[in-house]
Amino acid sequence: MSETPRFDALVIGAGIAGLQAAVDLADQGFKVAIVERDPSIGGAMIALSKVFPTLDCASCITTPKMAAVARHPNITTFTYTEVLSVGRAGDRFVASVLSKPRYVDEEACIGCRKCEYACPVEVVDEFDGRLGARRAAYIPFTTAIPQTALIDADNCTLCGACVRACPTDAVVLDQRPREWQLEATAVVAATGWKLTPVGAKPQYGGGEITNVLEPTQMERLLAPHGPYGRVIRPSDGKIPESVAYVQCAGSRDQTLGVSYCSRVCCMYAIKQAMLLSGSLPIADITIYYMDIRAFGKGYEEFYRSAQAMGIEFVKGKVARLTENDDQSVTVRVERLDQFGQVEERRHDLVVLSLGMLPGEDVRQRFDLEVAEDGFVMTPQPKDAPCRTTVDGIFVAGTASGPKDIVDTIVEAGAAATEASLYISKMIAAAETATAASSADVTSPAADRVEVKV
């Protein structure tokens, strides 16, 4: 880009929070830039199966938001691009961004996927929780926006199959990363979340037991467009007859440095257990928990419905997970409801209810202060939960702390409102300054000619 593009608002992150904030701002007539580090917008929500407590299709909620952002005339989307830093320059912000090479000309690519079909290299698919496979030349997922291919340079063998297969000569294997800048009046940080590491607790297998899964992996198994098309055990393809959930596997644990409750773990475990009960009607499903925290509207009824479906809730602290010769997993649990009695139970599949960590460290990149838990600090959490310690930068969604999808969307709307008020204030101040400057260059009163009629 020869000139620095200027926008009213910069939204960092294109998950459900960033999408909602961008649409709300653009609908008010503001010019919005949305920057997403992944090859497609949609964030984590597009990979979920269903949402609690309504069990609505997650894709059916997210995909229209993605399409609205892609088609909105006031929104410019930059995917596969990272914000390196954000700094103030006068009354505006200047963001340094890095566009990573797709090795595909975005304007020439027509999304036909012929490069993907021709590519002979198969690698682990991160979108499917590392349970499925994709090609080295690929489109991230079926409903990805944009429908533009990219080449995985780390696994590409430079065989040239994609080059020969492309009907528009869009493959550009010598593409380079490009660093550039953009300006914005206000910034909305919707940088999302990541899971606590599955291998952080060695007593739970340290991520080495094949049939101990992360919750996002179970989401992909349950999704109708998942890697296997059904729920099976990753180690051998067996349909599990017994599934267990271990709650607080990455939260409320001082040894991990995560002393807070991640809020959503109980609810997503119950949701997945209910979906499993439907897809595996004869399977035994157990949830090992210390406390059930059903905090939202309809959440307690959701929990009671799971109990009524026959899902077993065991109040206890899981001490250890061990793998058996038949690849089942033994759960050793101290029962809190039976005076500390210790039990061992076998399950075909175990899911660790991992917690939420901040998606990015915003201190270095955006010069924002963070709270003790590492999430963005909001000095006025009750009166203005979207304001940060930097005037003009606002926060939305899980960037400021763990929360569910409902609260994330509401907070994104609030962040857009705060940003729009700030932008309007800055525009008004600029117009006032311009008017004052114009008044200074008018003729003095003494030089005016008074005409009397």
LINJOTA-V166317 format. One record per residue. N is the residue number from 1. PSI is psi in whole degrees, -180 to 180 (* if undefined). D_CENTER is the distance of its C-alpha to the mean C-alpha in Angstrom with 1 decimal. Layout:
n=N psi=PSI d_center=D_CENTER
n=N psi=PSI d_center=D_CENTER
//
This chain:
n=1 psi=127 d_center=28.2
n=2 psi=-36 d_center=31.6
n=3 psi=153 d_center=30.8
n=4 psi=116 d_center=27.9
n=5 psi=143 d_center=26.0
n=6 psi=135 d_center=25.9
n=7 psi=161 d_center=23.5
n=8 psi=-40 d_center=23.6
n=9 psi=144 d_center=19.9
n=10 psi=123 d_center=17.2
n=11 psi=121 d_center=13.6
n=12 psi=109 d_center=11.3
n=13 psi=131 d_center=7.9
n=14 psi=39 d_center=7.6
n=15 psi=-167 d_center=4.8
n=16 psi=-32 d_center=7.3
n=17 psi=-48 d_center=8.4
n=18 psi=-40 d_center=9.3
n=19 psi=-46 d_center=10.8
n=20 psi=-45 d_center=12.8
n=21 psi=-42 d_center=14.0
n=22 psi=-45 d_center=15.0
n=23 psi=-43 d_center=17.0
n=24 psi=-40 d_center=18.6
n=25 psi=-43 d_center=19.8
n=26 psi=-35 d_center=21.0
n=27 psi=-21 d_center=22.8
n=28 psi=3 d_center=24.9
n=29 psi=3 d_center=26.0
n=30 psi=147 d_center=24.1
n=31 psi=124 d_center=23.1
n=32 psi=135 d_center=19.4
n=33 psi=130 d_center=17.7
n=34 psi=125 d_center=14.0
n=35 psi=125 d_center=12.9
n=36 psi=131 d_center=10.1
n=37 psi=-22 d_center=10.6
n=38 psi=167 d_center=9.9
n=39 psi=-17 d_center=12.9
n=40 psi=152 d_center=11.4
n=41 psi=167 d_center=9.5
n=42 psi=-28 d_center=7.5
n=43 psi=-154 d_center=3.9
n=44 psi=-29 d_center=3.8
n=45 psi=-31 d_center=6.5
n=46 psi=-19 d_center=8.8
n=47 psi=-6 d_center=9.5
n=48 psi=160 d_center=10.7
n=49 psi=-65 d_center=14.4
n=50 psi=171 d_center=15.3
n=51 psi=151 d_center=14.4
n=52 psi=156 d_center=16.7
n=53 psi=5 d_center=19.4
n=54 psi=-17 d_center=20.4
n=55 psi=32 d_center=19.2
n=56 psi=155 d_center=18.3
n=57 psi=125 d_center=16.8
n=58 psi=-40 d_center=13.0
n=59 psi=-33 d_center=13.6
n=60 psi=-22 d_center=16.4
n=61 psi=-42 d_center=14.4
n=62 psi=-41 d_center=11.6
n=63 psi=-44 d_center=14.1
n=64 psi=-35 d_center=16.4
n=65 psi=-41 d_center=14.0
n=66 psi=-44 d_center=13.2
n=67 psi=-38 d_center=17.0
n=68 psi=-40 d_center=17.8
n=69 psi=-43 d_center=16.0
n=70 psi=-31 d_center=17.6
n=71 psi=-8 d_center=21.0
n=72 psi=129 d_center=21.2
n=73 psi=-19 d_center=24.1
n=74 psi=4 d_center=22.9
n=75 psi=130 d_center=19.4
n=76 psi=123 d_center=19.3
n=77 psi=132 d_center=16.2
n=78 psi=106 d_center=16.0
n=79 psi=163 d_center=13.8
n=80 psi=41 d_center=14.1
n=81 psi=138 d_center=14.9
n=82 psi=142 d_center=14.3
n=83 psi=115 d_center=15.6
n=84 psi=-39 d_center=18.2
n=85 psi=156 d_center=19.7
n=86 psi=124 d_center=20.4
n=87 psi=154 d_center=23.9
n=88 psi=138 d_center=26.3
n=89 psi=96 d_center=29.2
n=90 psi=-127 d_center=31.5
n=91 psi=12 d_center=30.0
n=92 psi=171 d_center=26.9
n=93 psi=141 d_center=24.0
n=94 psi=123 d_center=24.0
n=95 psi=129 d_center=20.9
n=96 psi=124 d_center=21.5
n=97 psi=154 d_center=19.1
n=98 psi=115 d_center=19.3
n=99 psi=116 d_center=19.1
n=100 psi=148 d_center=19.0
n=101 psi=129 d_center=21.6
n=102 psi=-17 d_center=20.8
n=103 psi=25 d_center=24.5
n=104 psi=134 d_center=24.7
n=105 psi=113 d_center=26.0
n=106 psi=-33 d_center=23.4
n=107 psi=-30 d_center=26.3
n=108 psi=-28 d_center=28.4
n=109 psi=133 d_center=26.0
n=110 psi=7 d_center=26.4
n=111 psi=27 d_center=23.8
n=112 psi=-17 d_center=26.7
n=113 psi=14 d_center=25.2
n=114 psi=-32 d_center=28.7
n=115 psi=-39 d_center=27.6
n=116 psi=-44 d_center=25.3
n=117 psi=-32 d_center=28.2
n=118 psi=-23 d_center=30.6
n=119 psi=128 d_center=28.6
n=120 psi=-6 d_center=30.3
n=121 psi=127 d_center=27.7
n=122 psi=135 d_center=25.3
n=123 psi=168 d_center=22.5
n=124 psi=136 d_center=19.9
n=125 psi=113 d_center=16.9
n=126 psi=-34 d_center=13.6
n=127 psi=-35 d_center=11.9
n=128 psi=24 d_center=14.5
n=129 psi=28 d_center=13.9
n=130 psi=20 d_center=16.9
n=131 psi=-24 d_center=19.1
n=132 psi=-170 d_center=19.9
n=133 psi=155 d_center=21.2
n=134 psi=173 d_center=20.8
n=135 psi=165 d_center=23.2
n=136 psi=-26 d_center=23.2
n=137 psi=124 d_center=23.3
n=138 psi=161 d_center=20.6
n=139 psi=132 d_center=18.4
n=140 psi=-45 d_center=14.9
n=141 psi=172 d_center=15.3
n=142 psi=-42 d_center=17.7
n=143 psi=22 d_center=16.0
n=144 psi=144 d_center=14.3
n=145 psi=118 d_center=14.9
n=146 psi=158 d_center=16.9
n=147 psi=65 d_center=19.1
n=148 psi=132 d_center=20.0
n=149 psi=164 d_center=20.8
n=150 psi=161 d_center=20.3
n=151 psi=128 d_center=22.4
n=152 psi=98 d_center=21.2
n=153 psi=-29 d_center=23.8
n=154 psi=-24 d_center=23.6
n=155 psi=-4 d_center=24.9
n=156 psi=135 d_center=26.9
n=157 psi=4 d_center=30.6
n=158 psi=38 d_center=31.8
n=159 psi=-20 d_center=33.8
n=160 psi=4 d_center=33.6
n=161 psi=-39 d_center=32.9
n=162 psi=-37 d_center=30.1
n=163 psi=-43 d_center=32.3
n=164 psi=-31 d_center=35.1
n=165 psi=-24 d_center=33.1
n=166 psi=123 d_center=31.4
n=167 psi=-13 d_center=33.5
n=168 psi=10 d_center=32.5
n=169 psi=44 d_center=32.8
n=170 psi=-16 d_center=29.1
n=171 psi=124 d_center=28.6
n=172 psi=92 d_center=29.1
n=173 psi=-10 d_center=29.2
n=174 psi=20 d_center=30.2
n=175 psi=150 d_center=27.3
n=176 psi=155 d_center=26.3
n=177 psi=149 d_center=23.5
n=178 psi=123 d_center=24.1
n=179 psi=133 d_center=23.7
n=180 psi=-178 d_center=24.3
n=181 psi=154 d_center=23.9
n=182 psi=156 d_center=23.1
n=183 psi=147 d_center=24.2
n=184 psi=151 d_center=22.8
n=185 psi=-38 d_center=24.4
n=186 psi=158 d_center=21.3
n=187 psi=136 d_center=17.8
n=188 psi=116 d_center=14.7
n=189 psi=111 d_center=12.2
n=190 psi=62 d_center=8.6
n=191 psi=-1 d_center=7.4
n=192 psi=-154 d_center=4.7
n=193 psi=169 d_center=5.9
n=194 psi=162 d_center=7.6
n=195 psi=150 d_center=10.5
n=196 psi=146 d_center=14.0
n=197 psi=133 d_center=16.0
n=198 psi=-26 d_center=17.7
n=199 psi=11 d_center=20.9
n=200 psi=-28 d_center=21.2
n=201 psi=104 d_center=23.8
n=202 psi=-27 d_center=26.7
n=203 psi=-14 d_center=28.3
n=204 psi=19 d_center=25.5
n=205 psi=-10 d_center=26.3
n=206 psi=27 d_center=24.2
n=207 psi=9 d_center=22.0
n=208 psi=-11 d_center=25.3
n=209 psi=120 d_center=26.1
n=210 psi=-41 d_center=25.1
n=211 psi=21 d_center=24.9
n=212 psi=115 d_center=22.7
n=213 psi=158 d_center=19.1
n=214 psi=155 d_center=15.7
n=215 psi=-33 d_center=14.2
n=216 psi=-29 d_center=11.6
n=217 psi=-40 d_center=14.8
n=218 psi=-34 d_center=16.6
n=219 psi=-42 d_center=14.1
n=220 psi=-35 d_center=15.0
n=221 psi=-35 d_center=18.6
n=222 psi=-21 d_center=18.7
n=223 psi=141 d_center=17.1
n=224 psi=-22 d_center=20.1
n=225 psi=30 d_center=18.8
n=226 psi=-179 d_center=18.1
n=227 psi=-30 d_center=19.9
n=228 psi=-12 d_center=23.2
n=229 psi=2 d_center=23.4
n=230 psi=173 d_center=24.2
n=231 psi=115 d_center=23.7
n=232 psi=167 d_center=25.7
n=233 psi=126 d_center=26.1
n=234 psi=-30 d_center=24.7
n=235 psi=-38 d_center=27.8
n=236 psi=4 d_center=30.4
n=237 psi=8 d_center=29.0
n=238 psi=141 d_center=30.8
n=239 psi=120 d_center=29.8
n=240 psi=138 d_center=29.1
n=241 psi=-12 d_center=31.6
n=242 psi=124 d_center=30.1
n=243 psi=136 d_center=26.5
n=244 psi=150 d_center=25.6
n=245 psi=134 d_center=22.6
n=246 psi=111 d_center=22.9
n=247 psi=160 d_center=21.4
n=248 psi=39 d_center=20.6
n=249 psi=-10 d_center=20.2
n=250 psi=13 d_center=17.9
n=251 psi=166 d_center=18.6
n=252 psi=44 d_center=21.8
n=253 psi=108 d_center=23.3
n=254 psi=-29 d_center=25.1
n=255 psi=-24 d_center=25.7
n=256 psi=-6 d_center=22.0
n=257 psi=17 d_center=21.8
n=258 psi=85 d_center=19.4
n=259 psi=-13 d_center=21.9
n=260 psi=162 d_center=19.7
n=261 psi=134 d_center=18.7
n=262 psi=4 d_center=15.0
n=263 psi=-46 d_center=16.0
n=264 psi=-10 d_center=14.1
n=265 psi=-44 d_center=15.6
n=266 psi=-43 d_center=18.9
n=267 psi=-40 d_center=17.7
n=268 psi=-30 d_center=15.3
n=269 psi=-43 d_center=18.3
n=270 psi=-42 d_center=20.7
n=271 psi=-49 d_center=18.9
n=272 psi=-38 d_center=18.8
n=273 psi=-40 d_center=22.4
n=274 psi=-40 d_center=23.5
n=275 psi=-38 d_center=22.1
n=276 psi=-39 d_center=23.7
n=277 psi=-32 d_center=26.9
n=278 psi=-40 d_center=27.0
n=279 psi=-26 d_center=26.4
n=280 psi=76 d_center=28.6
n=281 psi=-26 d_center=31.2
n=282 psi=0 d_center=33.5
n=283 psi=145 d_center=31.0
n=284 psi=128 d_center=31.2
n=285 psi=127 d_center=27.9
n=286 psi=137 d_center=27.9
n=287 psi=115 d_center=25.5
n=288 psi=121 d_center=26.7
n=289 psi=158 d_center=25.7
n=290 psi=-43 d_center=27.1
n=291 psi=142 d_center=26.1
n=292 psi=123 d_center=24.4
n=293 psi=91 d_center=22.4
n=294 psi=90 d_center=22.2
n=295 psi=-14 d_center=21.6
n=296 psi=178 d_center=20.7
n=297 psi=124 d_center=22.9
n=298 psi=-1 d_center=24.1
n=299 psi=-39 d_center=22.3
n=300 psi=-42 d_center=25.7
n=301 psi=-36 d_center=27.2
n=302 psi=-45 d_center=24.3
n=303 psi=-44 d_center=25.2
n=304 psi=-36 d_center=28.9
n=305 psi=-38 d_center=28.3
n=306 psi=-41 d_center=26.8
n=307 psi=-42 d_center=30.0
n=308 psi=-25 d_center=32.2
n=309 psi=-7 d_center=30.7
n=310 psi=6 d_center=32.1
n=311 psi=129 d_center=29.0
n=312 psi=130 d_center=30.5
n=313 psi=119 d_center=29.2
n=314 psi=117 d_center=30.7
n=315 psi=108 d_center=30.7
n=316 psi=168 d_center=30.8
n=317 psi=116 d_center=29.5
n=318 psi=122 d_center=28.7
n=319 psi=-36 d_center=30.5
n=320 psi=148 d_center=30.1
n=321 psi=132 d_center=29.0
n=322 psi=146 d_center=31.4
n=323 psi=137 d_center=31.6
n=324 psi=172 d_center=34.8
n=325 psi=-32 d_center=37.0
n=326 psi=12 d_center=35.8
n=327 psi=10 d_center=32.1
n=328 psi=170 d_center=31.6
n=329 psi=128 d_center=30.2
n=330 psi=128 d_center=32.3
n=331 psi=119 d_center=30.7
n=332 psi=120 d_center=32.9
n=333 psi=139 d_center=32.4
n=334 psi=115 d_center=34.3
n=335 psi=119 d_center=34.9
n=336 psi=-17 d_center=34.6
n=337 psi=3 d_center=36.4
n=338 psi=45 d_center=39.3
n=339 psi=40 d_center=40.5
n=340 psi=15 d_center=38.5
n=341 psi=136 d_center=39.7
n=342 psi=131 d_center=38.0
n=343 psi=156 d_center=37.1
n=344 psi=130 d_center=35.9
n=345 psi=148 d_center=34.4
n=346 psi=140 d_center=33.4
n=347 psi=147 d_center=30.4
n=348 psi=-30 d_center=29.5
n=349 psi=138 d_center=25.8
n=350 psi=135 d_center=23.9
n=351 psi=127 d_center=20.2
n=352 psi=123 d_center=19.1
n=353 psi=86 d_center=17.1
n=354 psi=157 d_center=15.1
n=355 psi=-173 d_center=13.7
n=356 psi=135 d_center=10.9
n=357 psi=159 d_center=11.3
n=358 psi=140 d_center=10.3
n=359 psi=-32 d_center=7.8
n=360 psi=155 d_center=10.9
n=361 psi=104 d_center=14.5
n=362 psi=-6 d_center=15.3
n=363 psi=-47 d_center=19.0
n=364 psi=-43 d_center=20.2
n=365 psi=-41 d_center=18.3
n=366 psi=2 d_center=18.4
n=367 psi=38 d_center=21.3
n=368 psi=147 d_center=19.6
n=369 psi=147 d_center=20.9
n=370 psi=156 d_center=18.9
n=371 psi=-179 d_center=20.1
n=372 psi=-28 d_center=21.5
n=373 psi=-2 d_center=18.3
n=374 psi=-11 d_center=16.7
n=375 psi=163 d_center=14.4
n=376 psi=133 d_center=15.5
n=377 psi=134 d_center=19.0
n=378 psi=105 d_center=19.9
n=379 psi=-26 d_center=23.8
n=380 psi=72 d_center=24.3
n=381 psi=-25 d_center=21.9
n=382 psi=-48 d_center=24.2
n=383 psi=-38 d_center=25.6
n=384 psi=76 d_center=22.8
n=385 psi=-9 d_center=19.5
n=386 psi=-6 d_center=17.7
n=387 psi=141 d_center=20.3
n=388 psi=-171 d_center=20.0
n=389 psi=-5 d_center=23.0
n=390 psi=121 d_center=23.1
n=391 psi=124 d_center=24.7
n=392 psi=-13 d_center=22.8
n=393 psi=127 d_center=19.3
n=394 psi=160 d_center=17.2
n=395 psi=145 d_center=14.0
n=396 psi=146 d_center=11.6
n=397 psi=-147 d_center=9.3
n=398 psi=2 d_center=8.5
n=399 psi=-27 d_center=9.7
n=400 psi=-2 d_center=13.0
n=401 psi=162 d_center=12.8
n=402 psi=137 d_center=11.8
n=403 psi=163 d_center=11.9
n=404 psi=-180 d_center=11.7
n=405 psi=-40 d_center=10.6
n=406 psi=-50 d_center=14.0
n=407 psi=-34 d_center=14.1
n=408 psi=-46 d_center=10.8
n=409 psi=-41 d_center=12.4
n=410 psi=-45 d_center=15.7
n=411 psi=-32 d_center=14.7
n=412 psi=-40 d_center=13.2
n=413 psi=-40 d_center=16.7
n=414 psi=-40 d_center=18.4
n=415 psi=-39 d_center=16.8
n=416 psi=-39 d_center=18.0
n=417 psi=-47 d_center=21.3
n=418 psi=-43 d_center=21.8
n=419 psi=-39 d_center=21.0
n=420 psi=-39 d_center=23.4
n=421 psi=-41 d_center=26.1
n=422 psi=-44 d_center=25.7
n=423 psi=-44 d_center=26.0
n=424 psi=-40 d_center=28.9
n=425 psi=-42 d_center=30.6
n=426 psi=-37 d_center=30.3
n=427 psi=-43 d_center=31.7
n=428 psi=-41 d_center=34.5
n=429 psi=-40 d_center=35.4
n=430 psi=-40 d_center=35.5
n=431 psi=-38 d_center=37.8
n=432 psi=-42 d_center=40.0
n=433 psi=-37 d_center=40.4
n=434 psi=-42 d_center=41.3
n=435 psi=-41 d_center=43.8
n=436 psi=-39 d_center=45.4
n=437 psi=-38 d_center=45.7
n=438 psi=-37 d_center=47.4
n=439 psi=-31 d_center=49.8
n=440 psi=-22 d_center=50.8
n=441 psi=7 d_center=52.3
n=442 psi=164 d_center=54.4
n=443 psi=145 d_center=58.1
n=444 psi=155 d_center=59.8
n=445 psi=-33 d_center=61.4
n=446 psi=-23 d_center=64.9
n=447 psi=-3 d_center=64.6
n=448 psi=146 d_center=64.1
n=449 psi=122 d_center=67.0
n=450 psi=127 d_center=67.8
n=451 psi=121 d_center=69.4
n=452 psi=135 d_center=71.5
n=453 psi=* d_center=72.5
//
